[in-house]
Amino acid sequence: MEILTKKEILDHCRLDEGLEDDYIEHLGCTAEEMVIKYLNRSWADLAQEEGKVPEAVKHACYLIIGSLYKNREADVVQQQAQNRLFVPLIVKYRKL
């Protein structure tokens, strides 16, 4: 992970350090990868332009992590809705 820490993710998911640490780090890496691909830029480029990685971008990662953690299985009984905050949080940092 480049911008998030394991502790931040554990805090966001309200988990204690322990058995799922490797999985939590995997989710962090996955979320960062998804966000950086959406933004179409590097973390260094974003941090240089903004002075640091914006908190809104970090929070978009947390939204992904929370969703992936809560919905681990592909077969879900109820239909999952797309989080409507993801794009508004980070769209202004996207390079087209």
N, C-alpha and C positions, 0 to 999 in steps of 0.2 A: 504494500500500500504506500502511496506517495503523499496523500494529503490528510488521511484519517489515521487515527490511532486505534488500537484494539480497545483501549479503555473508553474512548469516546463512543465506539460502537456498542460496547457492553452497557454503557450508561444509557444510550439511546434505546436499546432493546430491554432495558431494566433487567439485566442478567448479571450474575456474579461470575467472576473469573473461574474457569474450571474446565469441565469436560468438553464443552463446545467451542473452545478457543480457536482451534484450527478451522472449524466451520465458519466461525465469525470472521476470521481473517480472510477466508475464501470469499465470503459475501462482500467484504470491504473491497477486495480486489475487483470483483465482478462489477460492483456498483461504480467504482472509479472508472473502470474500462467503459462501461455503458455511457457514463456522463461525458467523458473526454471524447468518445466517438461522436456523440450528439453535438458537442461543442465544435468539433472539427478543428481542434488545436491542441497544443501541449499544455501541461500544467505550468511549465516554465514561462511559456508565452502569456498565458492568462495572468500569472502572478506578476510578471514584469509589467504588463499593461495596466493592471488594476492596483499594483502595489503589494498585493497578496492575493491568495485564492479567496474570492468572496464567500462570505458565510452562506449566502443563498445557494451557491454551487455545492458547498459541503452538505447543506440540508437536503438538496436534491439526492445526493448519495444516500443520506439517511432514509429518505422515503423509499428508495429502491431496496435498501438493506432490510427495512422493516417489512416490506411486502414479501420479499424473498424468504425471510425468516418465518413469517407467519404462514405462508403458503408454500411449503416445501414440496408438496406432491403435485404432479401434473393433473391428477384426477381430483377435482374439487367438487363437492356436492353443490355448492352455490356458485353462481357466476360472479367473477371478480370484476369490479369496475376499475377503470384506469384512474389513477390519481390525477385529478385536474390541476393540482398545484405544481407538478413537475415542470411543465413547459414554461408557465409564467415566472417561475423562480429563476430560470437560467437562460431563457431565450435571448435576452439582451447581450449575453456573453458569447453567443454563437457566431462563428465565422461562416459565411456562405460562400 
